[in-house]
Structure formats: C-alpha cells, structure tokens
Amino acid sequence: MSEVIVSMTKEMSDWVDSQVADGGYQSPADYVSALIRRDEERQRAAIAELDALLDEAEASGVSEKSIADVIESARQEAKTKGLVSGAR
C-alpha cells in the first residue's frame, strides 16, 4: 500500500475528524479511502449510463431532429440531471 500526504483546510480536517469520531470510520485514511471508492463507483456508473444511452441511441435509428435540436435537448437533459450548470 502506498502513502499519500494530503493538505487540507482546518475546516476539512475538522470534518474528517468528526466523521472518524462519529464511529463511521476507523481513521482519516479509511474515510479518504471510502471517498475514493465512492467516486470510482460514481464514475463507473456514469460511464455505464452513457454506454447504455449510446446503445439506445444507435438502436433508435436516424432522427428527424436537426443537430441543433439534438444538442439543445442534450443540454436540457444534462441541466435537469445536474450534470452542468445553467451558465454557458
């Protein structure tokens, strides 16, 4: 196992310490490891969702929508899912 040194603000350090003190984790390292695992799972799930959407799109055939309509629809869906901010 490798060792990584992480610098953080006092507030972040206090948060990590509180998570350990609440009994959810044995150490700050366990807490950080759990965050990394959750992030990996989130990214894998996002990739799987994109793959499924691409498969669905490919199977649906040719669209009657213009490219501009498709892009705008995708932007709106991404905003709805909280994947992008409202600003461009």
C-alpha positions as CSV (number, residue, x, y, z in Angstrom):
1,M,0.0,0.0,0.0
2,S,1.3,3.5,-0.8
3,E,1.2,6.5,1.4
4,V,-0.2,9.9,0.2
5,I,0.1,13.1,2.2
6,V,-2.9,15.4,1.8
7,S,-3.0,19.1,2.7
8,M,-6.4,20.5,3.6
9,T,-8.0,23.4,5.4
10,K,-8.8,23.3,9.1
11,E,-12.5,23.0,8.3
12,M,-11.9,20.0,6.1
13,S,-9.7,18.4,8.7
14,D,-12.3,19.0,11.4
15,W,-14.9,17.4,9.1
16,V,-12.8,14.3,8.6
17,D,-12.1,14.1,12.3
18,S,-15.8,14.3,13.1
19,Q,-16.5,11.5,10.7
20,V,-14.0,9.3,12.4
21,A,-15.2,10.4,15.9
22,D,-18.8,9.5,15.0
23,G,-17.6,5.9,14.5
24,G,-18.2,5.7,10.8
25,Y,-14.5,5.2,10.1
26,Q,-11.5,3.8,12.0
27,S,-9.1,6.6,10.8
28,P,-8.9,9.6,8.5
29,A,-7.2,7.3,5.9
30,D,-10.3,5.0,6.0
31,Y,-12.5,8.0,5.4
32,V,-10.5,9.1,2.4
33,S,-10.4,5.6,1.0
34,A,-14.2,5.4,1.3
35,L,-14.5,8.7,-0.6
36,I,-12.2,7.4,-3.4
37,R,-14.2,4.2,-3.7
38,R,-17.5,6.1,-3.9
39,D,-16.0,8.4,-6.6
40,E,-14.8,5.4,-8.6
41,E,-18.3,3.8,-8.3
42,R,-19.9,7.0,-9.3
43,Q,-17.7,7.4,-12.4
44,R,-18.2,3.7,-13.4
45,A,-22.0,4.2,-13.1
46,A,-21.8,7.3,-15.2
47,I,-19.9,5.5,-17.9
48,A,-22.3,2.6,-17.8
49,E,-25.2,5.0,-18.2
50,L,-23.5,6.7,-21.1
51,D,-22.8,3.4,-22.8
52,A,-26.5,2.4,-22.3
53,L,-27.6,5.7,-23.8
54,L,-25.3,5.3,-26.8
55,D,-26.6,1.8,-27.4
56,E,-30.2,3.1,-27.1
57,A,-29.5,5.9,-29.5
58,E,-27.8,3.7,-32.0
59,A,-30.7,1.2,-31.9
60,S,-33.3,4.0,-32.4
61,G,-32.2,4.8,-35.9
62,V,-31.9,8.1,-37.7
63,S,-33.6,11.1,-36.1
64,E,-35.8,13.6,-37.9
65,K,-34.4,16.3,-35.5
66,S,-31.7,18.8,-36.6
67,I,-28.3,18.7,-35.0
68,A,-29.1,21.9,-33.2
69,D,-32.3,20.4,-31.7
70,V,-30.4,17.3,-30.6
71,I,-27.7,19.4,-28.9
72,E,-30.2,21.6,-27.2
73,S,-32.2,18.6,-26.0
74,A,-29.0,17.0,-24.6
75,R,-28.1,20.3,-22.8
76,Q,-31.5,20.5,-21.2
77,E,-31.3,16.9,-20.0
78,A,-27.8,17.4,-18.6
79,K,-29.1,20.5,-16.7
80,T,-32.1,18.6,-15.4
81,K,-29.7,15.8,-14.1
82,G,-27.4,18.4,-12.5
83,L,-24.5,17.4,-14.8
84,V,-23.9,21.0,-15.9
85,S,-24.6,24.5,-14.6
86,G,-27.2,26.8,-16.3
87,A,-24.5,29.2,-17.4
88,R,-22.7,28.8,-20.8
